[in-house]
Amino acid sequence: MKLPVIRHLNKNNSKETLAQTVEVLESFTEHRSIKEEEMDVIGELITNLCGAIEVHDMIDNGMEERDAANSFAKKVMGSIDR
């Protein structure tokens, strides 16, 4: 997860576009020729895209952009600490 990437994705893409991109990447991973290294990269991309979608949701619910990004980062860091 890279918060600057999530912020960039959030600012420059709609929630719908991000969700469609996740769907395409998930479909891509189902092909039998995908190598482990490629799967790692795709996983990182999907993580950042899903983070941007979640930040979009927080903003849609009235949270400021900066607060939403920081809240998401704290949530992720909190789940890692467990």
mmCIF file as gemmi writes it, N, C-alpha and C atoms, coordinates in Angstrom:
data_model
loop_
_atom_site.group_PDB
_atom_site.id
_atom_site.type_symbol
_atom_site.label_atom_id
_atom_site.label_alt_id
_atom_site.label_comp_id
_atom_site.label_asym_id
_atom_site.label_entity_id
_atom_site.label_seq_id
_atom_site.pdbx_PDB_ins_code
_atom_site.Cartn_x
_atom_site.Cartn_y
_atom_site.Cartn_z
_atom_site.occupancy
_atom_site.B_iso_or_equiv
_atom_site.pdbx_formal_charge
_atom_site.auth_seq_id
_atom_site.auth_asym_id
_atom_site.pdbx_PDB_model_num
ATOM 1 N N . MET Axp A 1 ? 0.839 -1.17 0 1 0 ? 1 A 1
ATOM 2 C CA . MET Axp A 1 ? 0 0 0 1 0 ? 1 A 1
ATOM 3 C C . MET Axp A 1 ? 0.885 1.234 0 1 0 ? 1 A 1
ATOM 4 N N . LYS Axp A 2 ? 0.596 2.136 -0.916 1 0 ? 2 A 1
ATOM 5 C CA . LYS Axp A 2 ? 1.339 3.391 -1.002 1 0 ? 2 A 1
ATOM 6 C C . LYS Axp A 2 ? 0.34 4.534 -0.984 1 0 ? 2 A 1
ATOM 7 N N . LEU Axp A 3 ? 0.319 5.255 0.124 1 0 ? 3 A 1
ATOM 8 C CA . LEU Axp A 3 ? -0.664 6.325 0.307 1 0 ? 3 A 1
ATOM 9 C C . LEU Axp A 3 ? -0.573 7.405 -0.779 1 0 ? 3 A 1
ATOM 10 N N . PRO Axp A 4 ? 0.625 7.822 -1.208 1 0 ? 4 A 1
ATOM 11 C CA . PRO Axp A 4 ? 0.669 8.816 -2.296 1 0 ? 4 A 1
ATOM 12 C C . PRO Axp A 4 ? 0.027 8.301 -3.588 1 0 ? 4 A 1
ATOM 13 N N . VAL Axp A 5 ? 0.186 7.03 -3.873 1 0 ? 5 A 1
ATOM 14 C CA . VAL Axp A 5 ? -0.439 6.438 -5.065 1 0 ? 5 A 1
ATOM 15 C C . VAL Axp A 5 ? -1.953 6.417 -4.896 1 0 ? 5 A 1
ATOM 16 N N . ILE Axp A 6 ? -2.416 6.046 -3.712 1 0 ? 6 A 1
ATOM 17 C CA . ILE Axp A 6 ? -3.854 6.015 -3.44 1 0 ? 6 A 1
ATOM 18 C C . ILE Axp A 6 ? -4.453 7.415 -3.591 1 0 ? 6 A 1
ATOM 19 N N . ARG Axp A 7 ? -3.778 8.415 -3.081 1 0 ? 7 A 1
ATOM 20 C CA . ARG Axp A 7 ? -4.265 9.795 -3.219 1 0 ? 7 A 1
ATOM 21 C C . ARG Axp A 7 ? -4.34 10.199 -4.69 1 0 ? 7 A 1
ATOM 22 N N . HIS Axp A 8 ? -3.296 9.848 -5.442 1 0 ? 8 A 1
ATOM 23 C CA . HIS Axp A 8 ? -3.259 10.171 -6.871 1 0 ? 8 A 1
ATOM 24 C C . HIS Axp A 8 ? -4.413 9.489 -7.612 1 0 ? 8 A 1
ATOM 25 N N . LEU Axp A 9 ? -4.594 8.198 -7.354 1 0 ? 9 A 1
ATOM 26 C CA . LEU Axp A 9 ? -5.682 7.46 -8 1 0 ? 9 A 1
ATOM 27 C C . LEU Axp A 9 ? -7.036 8.062 -7.644 1 0 ? 9 A 1
ATOM 28 N N . ASN Axp A 10 ? -7.195 8.426 -6.39 1 0 ? 10 A 1
ATOM 29 C CA . ASN Axp A 10 ? -8.45 8.997 -5.909 1 0 ? 10 A 1
ATOM 30 C C . ASN Axp A 10 ? -8.753 10.32 -6.611 1 0 ? 10 A 1
ATOM 31 N N . LYS Axp A 11 ? -7.748 11.171 -6.757 1 0 ? 11 A 1
ATOM 32 C CA . LYS Axp A 11 ? -7.951 12.488 -7.357 1 0 ? 11 A 1
ATOM 33 C C . LYS Axp A 11 ? -8.24 12.415 -8.852 1 0 ? 11 A 1
ATOM 34 N N . ASN Axp A 12 ? -7.665 11.434 -9.536 1 0 ? 12 A 1
ATOM 35 C CA . ASN Axp A 12 ? -7.699 11.425 -10.99 1 0 ? 12 A 1
ATOM 36 C C . ASN Axp A 12 ? -8.648 10.403 -11.612 1 0 ? 12 A 1
ATOM 37 N N . ASN Axp A 13 ? -9.396 9.677 -10.787 1 0 ? 13 A 1
ATOM 38 C CA . ASN Axp A 13 ? -10.281 8.646 -11.311 1 0 ? 13 A 1
ATOM 39 C C . ASN Axp A 13 ? -11.571 8.582 -10.51 1 0 ? 13 A 1
ATOM 40 N N . SER Axp A 14 ? -12.635 8.221 -11.198 1 0 ? 14 A 1
ATOM 41 C CA . SER Axp A 14 ? -13.906 8.024 -10.505 1 0 ? 14 A 1
ATOM 42 C C . SER Axp A 14 ? -13.882 6.667 -9.795 1 0 ? 14 A 1
ATOM 43 N N . LYS Axp A 15 ? -14.78 6.519 -8.85 1 0 ? 15 A 1
ATOM 44 C CA . LYS Axp A 15 ? -14.895 5.258 -8.127 1 0 ? 15 A 1
ATOM 45 C C . LYS Axp A 15 ? -15.256 4.129 -9.092 1 0 ? 15 A 1
ATOM 46 N N . GLU Axp A 16 ? -16.083 4.424 -10.052 1 0 ? 16 A 1
ATOM 47 C CA . GLU Axp A 16 ? -16.506 3.418 -11.031 1 0 ? 16 A 1
ATOM 48 C C . GLU Axp A 16 ? -15.337 2.944 -11.896 1 0 ? 16 A 1
ATOM 49 N N . THR Axp A 17 ? -14.499 3.882 -12.316 1 0 ? 17 A 1
ATOM 50 C CA . THR Axp A 17 ? -13.329 3.53 -13.121 1 0 ? 17 A 1
ATOM 51 C C . THR Axp A 17 ? -12.371 2.654 -12.319 1 0 ? 17 A 1
ATOM 52 N N . LEU Axp A 18 ? -12.169 2.997 -11.065 1 0 ? 18 A 1
ATOM 53 C CA . LEU Axp A 18 ? -11.291 2.205 -10.208 1 0 ? 18 A 1
ATOM 54 C C . LEU Axp A 18 ? -11.836 0.792 -10.028 1 0 ? 18 A 1
ATOM 55 N N . ALA Axp A 19 ? -13.138 0.683 -9.808 1 0 ? 19 A 1
ATOM 56 C CA . ALA Axp A 19 ? -13.756 -0.631 -9.616 1 0 ? 19 A 1
ATOM 57 C C . ALA Axp A 19 ? -13.647 -1.48 -10.882 1 0 ? 19 A 1
ATOM 58 N N . GLN Axp A 20 ? -13.827 -0.873 -12.038 1 0 ? 20 A 1
ATOM 59 C CA . GLN Axp A 20 ? -13.693 -1.61 -13.298 1 0 ? 20 A 1
ATOM 60 C C . GLN Axp A 20 ? -12.266 -2.086 -13.502 1 0 ? 20 A 1
ATOM 61 N N . THR Axp A 21 ? -11.318 -1.269 -13.13 1 0 ? 21 A 1
ATOM 62 C CA . THR Axp A 21 ? -9.913 -1.645 -13.256 1 0 ? 21 A 1
ATOM 63 C C . THR Axp A 21 ? -9.592 -2.836 -12.363 1 0 ? 21 A 1
ATOM 64 N N . VAL Axp A 22 ? -10.124 -2.836 -11.153 1 0 ? 22 A 1
ATOM 65 C CA . VAL Axp A 22 ? -9.933 -3.97 -10.246 1 0 ? 22 A 1
ATOM 66 C C . VAL Axp A 22 ? -10.501 -5.236 -10.88 1 0 ? 22 A 1
ATOM 67 N N . GLU Axp A 23 ? -11.679 -5.136 -11.462 1 0 ? 23 A 1
ATOM 68 C CA . GLU Axp A 23 ? -12.294 -6.3 -12.111 1 0 ? 23 A 1
ATOM 69 C C . GLU Axp A 23 ? -11.416 -6.848 -13.236 1 0 ? 23 A 1
ATOM 70 N N . VAL Axp A 24 ? -10.859 -5.963 -14.049 1 0 ? 24 A 1
ATOM 71 C CA . VAL Axp A 24 ? -9.994 -6.399 -15.147 1 0 ? 24 A 1
ATOM 72 C C . VAL Axp A 24 ? -8.742 -7.086 -14.603 1 0 ? 24 A 1
ATOM 73 N N . LEU Axp A 25 ? -8.13 -6.5 -13.595 1 0 ? 25 A 1
ATOM 74 C CA . LEU Axp A 25 ? -6.928 -7.104 -13.021 1 0 ? 25 A 1
ATOM 75 C C . LEU Axp A 25 ? -7.23 -8.456 -12.377 1 0 ? 25 A 1
ATOM 76 N N . GLU Axp A 26 ? -8.353 -8.564 -11.689 1 0 ? 26 A 1
ATOM 77 C CA . GLU Axp A 26 ? -8.731 -9.848 -11.095 1 0 ? 26 A 1
ATOM 78 C C . GLU Axp A 26 ? -8.933 -10.903 -12.177 1 0 ? 26 A 1
ATOM 79 N N . SER Axp A 27 ? -9.551 -10.513 -13.28 1 0 ? 27 A 1
ATOM 80 C CA . SER Axp A 27 ? -9.743 -11.441 -14.392 1 0 ? 27 A 1
ATOM 81 C C . SER Axp A 27 ? -8.394 -11.863 -14.972 1 0 ? 27 A 1
ATOM 82 N N . PHE Axp A 28 ? -7.491 -10.912 -15.091 1 0 ? 28 A 1
ATOM 83 C CA . PHE Axp A 28 ? -6.15 -11.178 -15.62 1 0 ? 28 A 1
ATOM 84 C C . PHE Axp A 28 ? -5.423 -12.224 -14.779 1 0 ? 28 A 1
ATOM 85 N N . THR Axp A 29 ? -5.606 -12.159 -13.469 1 0 ? 29 A 1
ATOM 86 C CA . THR Axp A 29 ? -4.897 -13.088 -12.576 1 0 ? 29 A 1
ATOM 87 C C . THR Axp A 29 ? -5.381 -14.52 -12.72 1 0 ? 29 A 1
ATOM 88 N N . GLU Axp A 30 ? -6.54 -14.696 -13.305 1 0 ? 30 A 1
ATOM 89 C CA . GLU Axp A 30 ? -7.094 -16.042 -13.442 1 0 ? 30 A 1
ATOM 90 C C . GLU Axp A 30 ? -6.492 -16.831 -14.601 1 0 ? 30 A 1
ATOM 91 N N . HIS Axp A 31 ? -5.72 -16.163 -15.437 1 0 ? 31 A 1
ATOM 92 C CA . HIS Axp A 31 ? -5.12 -16.873 -16.568 1 0 ? 31 A 1
ATOM 93 C C . HIS Axp A 31 ? -3.957 -17.731 -16.08 1 0 ? 31 A 1
ATOM 94 N N . ARG Axp A 32 ? -3.839 -18.897 -16.629 1 0 ? 32 A 1
ATOM 95 C CA . ARG Axp A 32 ? -2.85 -19.879 -16.155 1 0 ? 32 A 1
ATOM 96 C C . ARG Axp A 32 ? -1.397 -19.494 -16.428 1 0 ? 32 A 1
ATOM 97 N N . SER Axp A 33 ? -1.151 -18.563 -17.338 1 0 ? 33 A 1
ATOM 98 C CA . SER Axp A 33 ? 0.231 -18.218 -17.663 1 0 ? 33 A 1
ATOM 99 C C . SER Axp A 33 ? 0.83 -17.129 -16.77 1 0 ? 33 A 1
ATOM 100 N N . ILE Axp A 34 ? 0.071 -16.62 -15.824 1 0 ? 34 A 1
ATOM 101 C CA . ILE Axp A 34 ? 0.565 -15.557 -14.946 1 0 ? 34 A 1
ATOM 102 C C . ILE Axp A 34 ? 1.597 -16.128 -13.973 1 0 ? 34 A 1
ATOM 103 N N . LYS Axp A 35 ? 2.746 -15.471 -13.937 1 0 ? 35 A 1
ATOM 104 C CA . LYS Axp A 35 ? 3.842 -15.902 -13.058 1 0 ? 35 A 1
ATOM 105 C C . LYS Axp A 35 ? 3.682 -15.281 -11.669 1 0 ? 35 A 1
ATOM 106 N N . GLU Axp A 36 ? 4.372 -15.859 -10.718 1 0 ? 36 A 1
ATOM 107 C CA . GLU Axp A 36 ? 4.299 -15.406 -9.324 1 0 ? 36 A 1
ATOM 108 C C . GLU Axp A 36 ? 4.702 -13.938 -9.178 1 0 ? 36 A 1
ATOM 109 N N . GLU Axp A 37 ? 5.76 -13.528 -9.869 1 0 ? 37 A 1
ATOM 110 C CA . GLU Axp A 37 ? 6.214 -12.131 -9.782 1 0 ? 37 A 1
ATOM 111 C C . GLU Axp A 37 ? 5.144 -11.184 -10.322 1 0 ? 37 A 1
ATOM 112 N N . GLU Axp A 38 ? 4.494 -11.59 -11.406 1 0 ? 38 A 1
ATOM 113 C CA . GLU Axp A 38 ? 3.428 -10.772 -11.97 1 0 ? 38 A 1
ATOM 114 C C . GLU Axp A 38 ? 2.247 -10.699 -11.005 1 0 ? 38 A 1
ATOM 115 N N . MET Axp A 39 ? 1.964 -11.801 -10.371 1 0 ? 39 A 1
ATOM 116 C CA . MET Axp A 39 ? 0.87 -11.848 -9.407 1 0 ? 39 A 1
ATOM 117 C C . MET Axp A 39 ? 1.139 -10.896 -8.238 1 0 ? 39 A 1
ATOM 118 N N . ASP Axp A 40 ? 2.385 -10.813 -7.795 1 0 ? 40 A 1
ATOM 119 C CA . ASP Axp A 40 ? 2.739 -9.884 -6.717 1 0 ? 40 A 1
ATOM 120 C C . ASP Axp A 40 ? 2.492 -8.435 -7.121 1 0 ? 40 A 1
ATOM 121 N N . VAL Axp A 41 ? 2.887 -8.092 -8.343 1 0 ? 41 A 1
ATOM 122 C CA . VAL Axp A 41 ? 2.689 -6.725 -8.837 1 0 ? 41 A 1
ATOM 123 C C . VAL Axp A 41 ? 1.201 -6.418 -8.959 1 0 ? 41 A 1
ATOM 124 N N . ILE Axp A 42 ? 0.451 -7.349 -9.516 1 0 ? 42 A 1
ATOM 125 C CA . ILE Axp A 42 ? -0.99 -7.154 -9.666 1 0 ? 42 A 1
ATOM 126 C C . ILE Axp A 42 ? -1.654 -7.013 -8.3 1 0 ? 42 A 1
ATOM 127 N N . GLY Axp A 43 ? -1.209 -7.798 -7.33 1 0 ? 43 A 1
ATOM 128 C CA . GLY Axp A 43 ? -1.746 -7.696 -5.974 1 0 ? 43 A 1
ATOM 129 C C . GLY Axp A 43 ? -1.513 -6.325 -5.377 1 0 ? 43 A 1
ATOM 130 N N . GLU Axp A 44 ? -0.346 -5.769 -5.596 1 0 ? 44 A 1
ATOM 131 C CA . GLU Axp A 44 ? -0.037 -4.423 -5.1 1 0 ? 44 A 1
ATOM 132 C C . GLU Axp A 44 ? -0.922 -3.386 -5.789 1 0 ? 44 A 1
ATOM 133 N N . LEU Axp A 45 ? -1.112 -3.544 -7.09 1 0 ? 45 A 1
ATOM 134 C CA . LEU Axp A 45 ? -1.983 -2.628 -7.825 1 0 ? 45 A 1
ATOM 135 C C . LEU Axp A 45 ? -3.412 -2.692 -7.309 1 0 ? 45 A 1
ATOM 136 N N . ILE Axp A 46 ? -3.91 -3.891 -7.119 1 0 ? 46 A 1
ATOM 137 C CA . ILE Axp A 46 ? -5.278 -4.062 -6.625 1 0 ? 46 A 1
ATOM 138 C C . ILE Axp A 46 ? -5.427 -3.464 -5.225 1 0 ? 46 A 1
ATOM 139 N N . THR Axp A 47 ? -4.428 -3.643 -4.392 1 0 ? 47 A 1
ATOM 140 C CA . THR Axp A 47 ? -4.465 -3.075 -3.04 1 0 ? 47 A 1
ATOM 141 C C . THR Axp A 47 ? -4.593 -1.557 -3.092 1 0 ? 47 A 1
ATOM 142 N N . ASN Axp A 48 ? -3.8 -0.919 -3.943 1 0 ? 48 A 1
ATOM 143 C CA . ASN Axp A 48 ? -3.857 0.536 -4.059 1 0 ? 48 A 1
ATOM 144 C C . ASN Axp A 48 ? -5.175 1.005 -4.66 1 0 ? 48 A 1
ATOM 145 N N . LEU Axp A 49 ? -5.678 0.279 -5.641 1 0 ? 49 A 1
ATOM 146 C CA . LEU Axp A 49 ? -6.961 0.635 -6.246 1 0 ? 49 A 1
ATOM 147 C C . LEU Axp A 49 ? -8.1 0.511 -5.239 1 0 ? 49 A 1
ATOM 148 N N . CYS Axp A 50 ? -8.106 -0.573 -4.48 1 0 ? 50 A 1
ATOM 149 C CA . CYS Axp A 50 ? -9.157 -0.761 -3.465 1 0 ? 50 A 1
ATOM 150 C C . CYS Axp A 50 ? -9.051 0.302 -2.373 1 0 ? 50 A 1
ATOM 151 N N . GLY Axp A 51 ? -7.831 0.68 -2.041 1 0 ? 51 A 1
ATOM 152 C CA . GLY Axp A 51 ? -7.642 1.761 -1.074 1 0 ? 51 A 1
ATOM 153 C C . GLY Axp A 51 ? -8.226 3.066 -1.592 1 0 ? 51 A 1
ATOM 154 N N . ALA Axp A 52 ? -8.017 3.35 -2.872 1 0 ? 52 A 1
ATOM 155 C CA . ALA Axp A 52 ? -8.57 4.575 -3.467 1 0 ? 52 A 1
ATOM 156 C C . ALA Axp A 52 ? -10.094 4.534 -3.473 1 0 ? 52 A 1
ATOM 157 N N . ILE Axp A 53 ? -10.659 3.361 -3.718 1 0 ? 53 A 1
ATOM 158 C CA . ILE Axp A 53 ? -12.115 3.226 -3.684 1 0 ? 53 A 1
ATOM 159 C C . ILE Axp A 53 ? -12.634 3.488 -2.276 1 0 ? 53 A 1
ATOM 160 N N . GLU Axp A 54 ? -11.951 2.949 -1.289 1 0 ? 54 A 1
ATOM 161 C CA . GLU Axp A 54 ? -12.386 3.158 0.095 1 0 ? 54 A 1
ATOM 162 C C . GLU Axp A 54 ? -12.273 4.631 0.502 1 0 ? 54 A 1
ATOM 163 N N . VAL Axp A 55 ? -11.211 5.3 0.067 1 0 ? 55 A 1
ATOM 164 C CA . VAL Axp A 55 ? -11.06 6.726 0.35 1 0 ? 55 A 1
ATOM 165 C C . VAL Axp A 55 ? -12.182 7.506 -0.341 1 0 ? 55 A 1
ATOM 166 N N . HIS Axp A 56 ? -12.519 7.131 -1.573 1 0 ? 56 A 1
ATOM 167 C CA . HIS Axp A 56 ? -13.653 7.755 -2.275 1 0 ? 56 A 1
ATOM 168 C C . HIS Axp A 56 ? -14.921 7.636 -1.433 1 0 ? 56 A 1
ATOM 169 N N . ASP Axp A 57 ? -15.16 6.437 -0.898 1 0 ? 57 A 1
ATOM 170 C CA . ASP Axp A 57 ? -16.354 6.213 -0.085 1 0 ? 57 A 1
ATOM 171 C C . ASP Axp A 57 ? -16.381 7.124 1.14 1 0 ? 57 A 1
ATOM 172 N N . MET Axp A 58 ? -15.241 7.265 1.791 1 0 ? 58 A 1
ATOM 173 C CA . MET Axp A 58 ? -15.176 8.13 2.975 1 0 ? 58 A 1
ATOM 174 C C . MET Axp A 58 ? -15.453 9.579 2.61 1 0 ? 58 A 1
ATOM 175 N N . ILE Axp A 59 ? -14.926 10.016 1.476 1 0 ? 59 A 1
ATOM 176 C CA . ILE Axp A 59 ? -15.152 11.392 1.023 1 0 ? 59 A 1
ATOM 177 C C . ILE Axp A 59 ? -16.626 11.581 0.678 1 0 ? 59 A 1
ATOM 178 N N . ASP Axp A 60 ? -17.209 10.581 0.014 1 0 ? 60 A 1
ATOM 179 C CA . ASP Axp A 60 ? -18.64 10.646 -0.324 1 0 ? 60 A 1
ATOM 180 C C . ASP Axp A 60 ? -19.514 10.744 0.924 1 0 ? 60 A 1
ATOM 181 N N . ASN Axp A 61 ? -19.023 10.214 2.038 1 0 ? 61 A 1
ATOM 182 C CA . ASN Axp A 61 ? -19.764 10.268 3.304 1 0 ? 61 A 1
ATOM 183 C C . ASN Axp A 61 ? -19.451 11.519 4.11 1 0 ? 61 A 1
ATOM 184 N N . GLY Axp A 62 ? -18.766 12.496 3.493 1 0 ? 62 A 1
ATOM 185 C CA . GLY Axp A 62 ? -18.564 13.789 4.125 1 0 ? 62 A 1
ATOM 186 C C . GLY Axp A 62 ? -17.201 14.044 4.745 1 0 ? 62 A 1
ATOM 187 N N . MET Axp A 63 ? -16.29 13.1 4.669 1 0 ? 63 A 1
ATOM 188 C CA . MET Axp A 63 ? -14.969 13.289 5.258 1 0 ? 63 A 1
ATOM 189 C C . MET Axp A 63 ? -14.093 14.103 4.299 1 0 ? 63 A 1
ATOM 190 N N . GLU Axp A 64 ? -13.241 14.93 4.846 1 0 ? 64 A 1
ATOM 191 C CA . GLU Axp A 64 ? -12.279 15.677 4.03 1 0 ? 64 A 1
ATOM 192 C C . GLU Axp A 64 ? -11.288 14.706 3.393 1 0 ? 64 A 1
ATOM 193 N N . GLU Axp A 65 ? -10.776 15.072 2.212 1 0 ? 65 A 1
ATOM 194 C CA . GLU Axp A 65 ? -9.879 14.182 1.471 1 0 ? 65 A 1
ATOM 195 C C . GLU Axp A 65 ? -8.655 13.77 2.293 1 0 ? 65 A 1
ATOM 196 N N . ARG Axp A 66 ? -8.018 14.73 2.911 1 0 ? 66 A 1
ATOM 197 C CA . ARG Axp A 66 ? -6.82 14.429 3.7 1 0 ? 66 A 1
ATOM 198 C C . ARG Axp A 66 ? -7.15 13.515 4.879 1 0 ? 66 A 1
ATOM 199 N N . ASP Axp A 67 ? -8.243 13.824 5.57 1 0 ? 67 A 1
ATOM 200 C CA . ASP Axp A 67 ? -8.661 13.01 6.709 1 0 ? 67 A 1
ATOM 201 C C . ASP Axp A 67 ? -9.019 11.593 6.275 1 0 ? 67 A 1
ATOM 202 N N . ALA Axp A 68 ? -9.661 11.468 5.112 1 0 ? 68 A 1
ATOM 203 C CA . ALA Axp A 68 ? -10.039 10.15 4.612 1 0 ? 68 A 1
ATOM 204 C C . ALA Axp A 68 ? -8.799 9.314 4.305 1 0 ? 68 A 1
ATOM 205 N N . ALA Axp A 69 ? -7.812 9.913 3.66 1 0 ? 69 A 1
ATOM 206 C CA . ALA Axp A 69 ? -6.577 9.193 3.334 1 0 ? 69 A 1
ATOM 207 C C . ALA Axp A 69 ? -5.837 8.78 4.607 1 0 ? 69 A 1
ATOM 208 N N . ASN Axp A 70 ? -5.758 9.687 5.565 1 0 ? 70 A 1
ATOM 209 C CA . ASN Axp A 70 ? -5.075 9.367 6.821 1 0 ? 70 A 1
ATOM 210 C C . ASN Axp A 70 ? -5.829 8.307 7.616 1 0 ? 70 A 1
ATOM 211 N N . SER Axp A 71 ? -7.142 8.383 7.608 1 0 ? 71 A 1
ATOM 212 C CA . SER Axp A 71 ? -7.958 7.393 8.301 1 0 ? 71 A 1
ATOM 213 C C . SER Axp A 71 ? -7.769 6.012 7.687 1 0 ? 71 A 1
ATOM 214 N N . PHE Axp A 72 ? -7.727 5.958 6.362 1 0 ? 72 A 1
ATOM 215 C CA . PHE Axp A 72 ? -7.507 4.686 5.684 1 0 ? 72 A 1
ATOM 216 C C . PHE Axp A 72 ? -6.13 4.12 6.045 1 0 ? 72 A 1
ATOM 217 N N . ALA Axp A 73 ? -5.105 4.975 6.037 1 0 ? 73 A 1
ATOM 218 C CA . ALA Axp A 73 ? -3.754 4.513 6.37 1 0 ? 73 A 1
ATOM 219 C C . ALA Axp A 73 ? -3.696 3.983 7.798 1 0 ? 73 A 1
ATOM 220 N N . LYS Axp A 74 ? -4.345 4.665 8.74 1 0 ? 74 A 1
ATOM 221 C CA . LYS Axp A 74 ? -4.369 4.197 10.124 1 0 ? 74 A 1
ATOM 222 C C . LYS Axp A 74 ? -5.093 2.864 10.246 1 0 ? 74 A 1
ATOM 223 N N . LYS Axp A 75 ? -6.186 2.714 9.495 1 0 ? 75 A 1
ATOM 224 C CA . LYS Axp A 75 ? -6.937 1.477 9.511 1 0 ? 75 A 1
ATOM 225 C C . LYS Axp A 75 ? -6.076 0.31 9.029 1 0 ? 75 A 1
ATOM 226 N N . VAL Axp A 76 ? -5.353 0.519 7.953 1 0 ? 76 A 1
ATOM 227 C CA . VAL Axp A 76 ? -4.484 -0.532 7.408 1 0 ? 76 A 1
ATOM 228 C C . VAL Axp A 76 ? -3.359 -0.838 8.377 1 0 ? 76 A 1
ATOM 229 N N . MET Axp A 77 ? -2.74 0.185 8.914 1 0 ? 77 A 1
ATOM 230 C CA . MET Axp A 77 ? -1.622 -0.023 9.847 1 0 ? 77 A 1
ATOM 231 C C . MET Axp A 77 ? -2.128 -0.727 11.115 1 0 ? 77 A 1
ATOM 232 N N . GLY Axp A 78 ? -3.33 -0.395 11.551 1 0 ? 78 A 1
ATOM 233 C CA . GLY Axp A 78 ? -3.91 -1.045 12.716 1 0 ? 78 A 1
ATOM 234 C C . GLY Axp A 78 ? -4.168 -2.53 12.481 1 0 ? 78 A 1
ATOM 235 N N . SER Axp A 79 ? -4.564 -2.872 11.257 1 0 ? 79 A 1
ATOM 236 C CA . SER Axp A 79 ? -4.82 -4.289 10.978 1 0 ? 79 A 1
ATOM 237 C C . SER Axp A 79 ? -3.517 -5.062 10.838 1 0 ? 79 A 1
ATOM 238 N N . ILE Axp A 80 ? -2.458 -4.396 10.436 1 0 ? 80 A 1
ATOM 239 C CA . ILE Axp A 80 ? -1.15 -5.055 10.331 1 0 ? 80 A 1
ATOM 240 C C . ILE Axp A 80 ? -0.581 -5.33 11.706 1 0 ? 80 A 1
ATOM 241 N N . ASP Axp A 81 ? -0.828 -4.428 12.656 1 0 ? 81 A 1
ATOM 242 C CA . ASP Axp A 81 ? -0.292 -4.577 14.009 1 0 ? 81 A 1
ATOM 243 C C . ASP Axp A 81 ? -0.915 -5.74 14.773 1 0 ? 81 A 1
ATOM 244 N N . ARG Axp A 82 ? -2.062 -6.207 14.331 1 0 ? 82 A 1
ATOM 245 C CA . ARG Axp A 82 ? -2.769 -7.258 15.061 1 0 ? 82 A 1
ATOM 246 C C . ARG Axp A 82 ? -2.102 -8.567 14.96 1 0 ? 82 A 1
